[in-house]
Amino acid sequence: MPPCAAEAVLLDPKIQVVRNLAREYGAHLLAVDGMLAELIATTGEYWAADGIHPTPAGHAALAAAWLRLVA
């Protein structure tokens, strides 16, 4: 289930702050919001039952993506 509109309204400004800080400091950024949305759209709630908080499988996918990003 993707996050509801109210949750998106609360999260989007925070996501933008994090993206801006990563850009400002040249930090690696894993776009978790987009990644989880893609996974959920293709394979359902296996990755994040509420659309926001990763399940154990979602955490494993994020860890693998992070390792690809920084390796």
C-alpha positions, 0 to 999 in steps of 0.5 A: 500500500503506498503512503496516503496523501496525508503521509506524503504531505508530511514526508515530502518536505523532509525528503527534500531537506535530506536531498538538499543536504546530500547535494550541499555536502556531496554525500551519497544519497539512496532515494529510499522513497522512490525505491520502495515506491517502485518495489511496492508498485511491482511486487506489492506490500512484501517490501513495506506493508504500510508503504513507508516502513520497510519489512525485513525484506525491504531492509535487505533490499535497501542494504543491497542498494546501499552497498551498490551505491557506495562500493 
